[in-house]
């Protein structure tokens, strides 16, 4: 997901995206460890989405205070 799209989301939606992405990271990491992963870029993309969502959430909190 692009940063521009994430910035347009509400805080609740960002929290949901963050939880889903973290779950995906865990599942993909387990698949990777078991040797079942065919598309290794998905793991990197999921981690990137987690980082982007956290960045936007923290920026929103900083601007509110």
C-alpha atoms as a printed R data frame, in Angstrom:
   type eleno elety resid chain resno      x       y      z
1  ATOM     1    CA   UNK     A     1  0.000   0.000  0.000
2  ATOM     2    CA   UNK     A     2  1.310   3.450 -0.856
3  ATOM     3    CA   UNK     A     3  2.005   6.097  1.782
4  ATOM     4    CA   UNK     A     4 -0.461   8.485  0.145
5  ATOM     5    CA   UNK     A     5 -3.234   5.901  0.506
6  ATOM     6    CA   UNK     A     6 -2.308   5.247  4.131
7  ATOM     7    CA   UNK     A     7 -2.332   8.959  5.004
8  ATOM     8    CA   UNK     A     8 -5.941   9.186  3.838
9  ATOM     9    CA   UNK     A     9 -7.070   6.435  6.233
10 ATOM    10    CA   UNK     A    10 -8.555   7.075  9.644
11 ATOM    11    CA   UNK     A    11 -6.772   6.052 12.814
12 ATOM    12    CA   UNK     A    12 -9.058   3.025 13.284
13 ATOM    13    CA   UNK     A    13 -8.380   1.848  9.741
14 ATOM    14    CA   UNK     A    14 -4.634   2.266 10.269
15 ATOM    15    CA   UNK     A    15 -4.838   0.194 13.449
16 ATOM    16    CA   UNK     A    16 -6.647  -2.565 11.522
17 ATOM    17    CA   UNK     A    17 -4.116  -2.448  8.683
18 ATOM    18    CA   UNK     A    18 -1.298  -2.588 11.224
19 ATOM    19    CA   UNK     A    19 -2.767  -5.649 12.953
20 ATOM    20    CA   UNK     A    20 -3.384  -7.418  9.630
21 ATOM    21    CA   UNK     A    21  0.124  -6.642  8.401
22 ATOM    22    CA   UNK     A    22  1.720  -7.863 11.616
23 ATOM    23    CA   UNK     A    23 -0.248 -11.093 11.321
24 ATOM    24    CA   UNK     A    24  0.919 -11.448  7.720
25 ATOM    25    CA   UNK     A    25  4.541 -10.884  8.724
26 ATOM    26    CA   UNK     A    26  4.303 -13.666 11.298
27 ATOM    27    CA   UNK     A    27  2.617 -16.103  8.907
28 ATOM    28    CA   UNK     A    28  5.078 -15.368  6.106
29 ATOM    29    CA   UNK     A    29  8.047 -15.716  8.445
30 ATOM    30    CA   UNK     A    30  6.805 -19.124  9.555
31 ATOM    31    CA   UNK     A    31  6.304 -20.204  5.938
32 ATOM    32    CA   UNK     A    32  9.800 -19.012  5.119
33 ATOM    33    CA   UNK     A    33 11.282 -21.016  7.972
34 ATOM    34    CA   UNK     A    34  9.432 -24.125  6.804
35 ATOM    35    CA   UNK     A    35 10.591 -23.636  3.219
36 ATOM    36    CA   UNK     A    36  7.046 -23.223  1.873
37 ATOM    37    CA   UNK     A    37  7.363 -19.630  0.725
38 ATOM    38    CA   UNK     A    38  7.368 -19.094 -3.019
39 ATOM    39    CA   UNK     A    39  7.103 -15.307 -3.192
40 ATOM    40    CA   UNK     A    40  9.727 -13.916 -0.847
41 ATOM    41    CA   UNK     A    41  8.872 -10.306 -1.688
42 ATOM    42    CA   UNK     A    42  5.582 -10.611  0.210
43 ATOM    43    CA   UNK     A    43  7.461 -10.771  3.531
44 ATOM    44    CA   UNK     A    44  9.356  -7.586  2.728
45 ATOM    45    CA   UNK     A    45  6.180  -5.829  1.566
46 ATOM    46    CA   UNK     A    46  4.320  -6.780  4.758
47 ATOM    47    CA   UNK     A    47  7.158  -5.464  6.922
48 ATOM    48    CA   UNK     A    48  7.184  -2.264  4.899
49 ATOM    49    CA   UNK     A    49  3.441  -1.784  5.414
50 ATOM    50    CA   UNK     A    50  3.868  -2.247  9.183
51 ATOM    51    CA   UNK     A    51  6.599   0.385  9.276
52 ATOM    52    CA   UNK     A    52  4.602   2.836  7.164
53 ATOM    53    CA   UNK     A    53  1.458   2.448  9.278
54 ATOM    54    CA   UNK     A    54  3.429   2.968 12.483
55 ATOM    55    CA   UNK     A    55  5.102   6.047 11.039
56 ATOM    56    CA   UNK     A    56  1.777   7.626 10.107
57 ATOM    57    CA   UNK     A    57  0.156   6.744 13.446
58 ATOM    58    CA   UNK     A    58  3.042   8.280 15.388
59 ATOM    59    CA   UNK     A    59  3.012  11.380 13.190
60 ATOM    60    CA   UNK     A    60 -0.727  11.788 13.805
61 ATOM    61    CA   UNK     A    61 -0.222  11.511 17.557
62 ATOM    62    CA   UNK     A    62  2.602  14.051 17.455
63 ATOM    63    CA   UNK     A    63  0.502  16.574 15.523
64 ATOM    64    CA   UNK     A    64 -2.466  16.230 17.878
65 ATOM    65    CA   UNK     A    65 -0.506  17.328 20.937
